[in-house]
């Protein structure tokens, strides 16, 4: 019996479809992570006292791995943090940040950069953020040279004299190379916009979740999720059309049922540059509240995400639709979609969306960004996110979502994030 429980625990923590991290390597100015398949997504954050960088990959690592470091990296170690989440901890001798993450085949290369203590402290304060994996079909990047767009300082690998005081700025910090983006800059602030796939202004497809006989979650006040999502989608579309910077298409502009595959097909047929599906959450715990965003992964980032994806993906069952007949291409788009470059764009937009909603003072459910296998996120060529606007089973959230002011603030945050992502402005 004990042996059976052990086997079940191992299977639960290591899904068969997840990529497995099999090797770690430290080189001057970089850390290389090798898996037995492409790693689809990652998040990162920094810790101080002692200095550490933490990267959570959607994947598994069995057994735990470790490797010695070089220069300012003292040690590498990886182990399972949660089901479907492999955690890499980079122990540091001095403040270092991840400048970028390059994905090539089954390898992810983390490019490191020495940072002044105040920049590292700001990174720590910023907390967990998505780490975009910049994918390339070319050869792996060569080792970082001593000259060029990024060069290692001569003291790379030696602790800074004031490393114990991260709030103080060194008397003469090195200026970053002109060609390198500022480490503190947000990705949304450095993008120049999206080139439309269909020509002209970029196109966003906004999907109001549920509809018709599929009412979605039922609020504590008795209202329906389908009405919330339609009202927010319409208002966001109105704002965007009024500003005229992007084109907008709604999957539904009335109370009608659309199969999940049909929603995906609308975005793909329109050659959309972005797809956002709007929903409202529900939970047995009436205290659960706050908005959250999801991007595609075969492995859910947490148990809540897994249960939510399973519930939302049953919408076609409610509608009496055979998904395999109604939209056969959706059944064929499986876990490998999370490995496409579109998922990296989705992750970037998720962070932009968080910033847009923060400006409208929308509260979040703890960590804002999560991963799950929603059917409506599985278009292989359209960056997609699913936004849960709050919990209709929470009185405060329900009052906000069924109020005109609450919906307008949510729609303004969504519209602003869409504009920033698609136009760079």
CORDA-V950988 format. One line per field, one symbol per residue. phi: phi as a letter, one per 40 degrees, with the letter a starting at -180 (. if undefined). Layout:
BEGIN
phi->???
END
This chain:
BEGIN
phi->.ccccccccccccbdccccbcbababbdgabbbbbcacccaabaabbbfccabbbbccibaaccbaaccbfcccababaccadgbcbbbbcbcacabccabbbbgcbbbccbacbddcccccccccgcbdbccccacccdccdcccbhcabccccchbdcdbccbccccdcaccccddccccdcccdccbcbhbcccbggccbbbbbccghgcccgcbcccgcbddcccccccccccccccccgcbcbbccabacacbddcccccdccccfccabbbbabcaacccccahcabbbcacbccaccccccccccccdccdcgbcdcccaccccccbcccccccccccccccdcccdccccccfccbcfcccbbaccccccccbbdbbbbccibccbdcccccccbcccccccccccccccccccbgb
END
